[in-house]
Structures are given as C-alpha cells and as structure tokens.
C-alpha cells in the first residue's frame, strides 16, 4: 500500500511524517510529495495543514493541477483521504480567516473563528481536550469516548449537514473535531501529537 | 473541557542534558532523547528543550537532538534558546519541533514574531518573556537574563500578542532557580492582559507551586525543570497531584 502525505508547503509537516512512519513501521510505503502522478497512484492521502485557512488554500492553488488531482482522488475515485487541522477545515466551501476564501467544497459548510465569549476563552484553543464521540467513525474505532487529543486552532469547521460529525470537543461551544463523509475523513485535533491514542487514530486510517 | 498542561523542560548544552534525571535504569543520563521519552511516557503534555549552548560552532547540535526526539515522542515539542531569525525557526520546525520559543530576538525586533507567525502560523510561535520586578512594575531582560531593557513586561506581552504570538512563556527572573514558587502576581497580571494562553515558568520547588500557577496565576500551562531533576518528583506524580487538587489535567 502507498500512502501519500501531501507536501504543499503548508508549514511544518515533519511531525505528521514521523507519526505515520512510527505507526506503519516498514509495512506501508509513506510518500511525502506534491508530485501529481504519485498522488494519483497512491491508495490513501493525508492532507495536513498549518497556518491560516487562506495560506493553506493559496499554497494548494500554487501547485499547478494539485486541486484537480485531489478532487479526482477524493470525489471522482472516492479513495480514502484524511485531513488534519486546516487540512480538515479546507473541506468547507468557505473560510473566514484573514479574508473570505473559497475552500475545496467537499463537505458543505464554513470555517469561522471560535467565539471567545468576550475573552472568557483564550485563543488559540491550545492543549489537550476530551473528545465526545457522537457517531461511529472508522478512524475512531477502539478509541474510547472522552479520550484526550491535542488541539491547536482558533477557527472551527461548521458543516451544514450535522450527520458528517463523528466527534466534538467542548471549548466555548461544541466544536466539530472529527468528520466522516464516505471516503473523506478529517480531524481538527492533531493525531500526530496526541500520544499513543493519536497514533491509534492514524493506525485506524491506515487499516481502512 | 480543556485541560491545563504540565511541561517539563530540559536544559540542553552542546547536545547533552544539563542536570538530567538520574534514574538507575537510564543508560545515558545525558541523552536528551532518552530523557524526553521518559517524560512523555510519564504523561508530560508537552516537552520543552532550552538550548543553552554558548558557542556558535556547537549550535547545530540542537537540530540533531530535535530530530531524534521527534521520532520517539508524539507529544508537542517546544524548542527555545538562541533562536534569532525566521531561518532558525524554519530549521527547527523542519527537524520536528512543533513550536519554537523566541526570546531576545523578539525584544530586539518584533518583526521576527510578526514574520514567523505569518509564515508558519501563530500556533508554533511562542514568545519567551524573562521579567524582573523593579519597584511597582516588571521589566524585560534579554540574553538569558543578563541585559535589562527597561521595557515594561505587561505592555510587551500585549505587543507580542498583537504581533502574532500564539503563546507566551513567562519566566520570573526573581524566582528562577529559587524553588520558592512562581511570581503569581506577574503571571495573573499578564494573563488578564492578553487573550492568548500563558505558560508560567521560574521558581517551582514543590508540587503546590504548580497548583498555584494555574489556580492563582491563571496560567494555561505550567513549566518546570529542576523539580524533575534527579527524580525528586516524577511527571506522573505531579499530574496526579494536580488532579487531586482539582486542577483539570490529562491523566
């Protein structure tokens, strides 16, 4: 099996690479690339994302043909894809970080700033928070409800169809932190930084 | 609910841990990678490396340490000490650091904070503030606490938030190394001044000090170095103690 971590200059992805390599050992080939033909021929894709919604979308668009290739992979061919943090947020139609920016539009919805309730909640939402599993999801298999995951973000994904939500976390409101729509998966938390339990999420994705 | 974080810090010099934990089963007490792994296995919420390498020719040793650690520890890794430029930050992140803390360079030129948070995202930019009380205010010190800038720490904290820092690591120079506890007044004043999380540092001598930092200093995270040295307390004990005192922590 070939799993590709899409390297589109979205910031620091070394932790994602390290964690996937730790999980698969030598059984699965992990590619880190923006090479379109390699992405096309892989079995699974990981779409990381750090920084702002706008900077990530801009970085995707900067690589000629990348968005089309991702669309073909996830929408036409329905192959498994995991978005992490801003990688998940980009599934939305639109994001409001910096300026209004169009997303990939794979899961209808928007990305807005977390309501800090007049300074009651510090932003970014940084640290370990418990996840509330609201629906079965393949990537959350054997993950106990209320497990701790590591978060770092100031914006949240608000999907229109609540059926795609598999877990939420409580910070100011119930923030969507895991989604599943057919072959498309995403986590707002960082499985690569969530210790053993996070590696389990990665393992679940690998074993899909 | 979001938990408060406990962050053990390791001082690293020329690629080796200074004052590490001295466990009997430790093969190499000076190996930062092995020490970091003990902390993360014990439930550390993050690991912090402070590079105190003095000479420029040995600067690169930290990159090797970060690279090896990030392959063994799957909790966030913060690295600070001697970070001067966007280039330095880029190198550390590429080696596997999740956050980089900037101290002197942030005071000298806040554009470093602005540019790096724009380039890499606020989530990985920590500004480390070393402050010392002078009559009724706190002033910023740089160069490992050697230079007094006279800059008001509270105002500087706000400026760093506006420049794009994701977190502030506040060290009281008066308390650092004294083991009498955090400067609670300083922590709570900065915490109420800014809307980003603050990490309290400097002065921890016992586990109650950690409790105080969160309860009265309103810190989101507490950092300590020396109490974990020589196994005086383990990270696990510290977290269990915080939990027993009603502080929400990840157990």
Contacts between the chains, C-beta under 8 A, distances in Angstrom:
chain1	res1	chain2	res2	distance
A	11	B	93	7.5
A	11	B	120	5.2
A	11	B	121	5.7
A	11	B	124	7.5
A	12	B	93	4.0
A	12	B	94	7.2
A	12	B	97	7.8
A	12	B	98	7.1
A	12	B	120	6.5
A	12	B	124	6.4
A	14	B	70	6.4
A	14	B	93	7.1
A	14	B	94	6.1
A	14	B	95	6.9
A	14	B	96	4.4
A	15	B	70	6.3
A	15	B	74	7.9
A	15	B	96	6.1
A	15	B	98	5.9
A	18	B	70	5.4
A	18	B	71	5.2
A	18	B	74	7.8
A	18	B	96	6.1
A	19	B	74	5.7
A	21	B	71	7.8
A	22	B	71	7.2
A	22	B	74	7.0
A	50	B	120	7.0
A	50	B	121	4.8
A	50	B	123	6.5
A	50	B	124	7.2
A	51	B	119	7.8
A	51	B	120	6.5
A	51	B	121	3.6
A	52	B	121	6.7
A	55	B	121	7.6
A	116	B	195	6.6
A	119	B	195	5.4
A	122	B	195	5.7
A	122	B	196	6.0
A	122	B	197	5.0
A	122	B	220	6.4
A	123	B	195	6.4
A	123	B	196	6.9
A	124	B	122	6.5
A	124	B	123	5.9
A	124	B	166	5.5
A	124	B	167	7.9
A	124	B	196	7.1
A	124	B	197	7.4
A	125	B	2	6.7
A	126	B	123	7.3
A	126	B	166	7.0
A	126	B	167	6.4
A	126	B	197	5.2
A	126	B	220	7.0
A	127	B	2	5.5
A	127	B	3	6.1
A	127	B	4	7.6
A	127	B	5	5.1
A	127	B	45	6.9
A	127	B	197	7.5
A	127	B	220	6.6
A	127	B	221	7.0
A	128	B	2	7.4
A	128	B	3	4.7
A	128	B	5	6.8
A	128	B	45	5.9
A	128	B	250	4.3
A	129	B	1	6.9
A	129	B	2	4.8
A	129	B	3	6.8
A	130	B	1	6.9
A	130	B	3	8.0
A	148	B	3	6.9
A	148	B	250	4.4
A	150	B	75	7.1
A	150	B	76	6.4
A	151	B	2	7.8
A	152	B	76	7.9
A	152	B	123	4.4
A	152	B	166	7.5
A	153	B	123	7.2
A	154	B	122	7.6
A	170	B	1	5.7
A	171	B	1	7.8
A	171	B	2	5.6
A	192	B	74	6.7
A	193	B	74	6.4
A	193	B	75	6.1
A	193	B	76	5.1
A	193	B	98	6.4
A	194	B	74	7.3
A	194	B	75	7.9
A	195	B	40	7.1
A	195	B	74	5.5
A	195	B	75	5.5
A	196	B	74	7.4
A	198	B	74	6.4
A	199	B	74	6.1
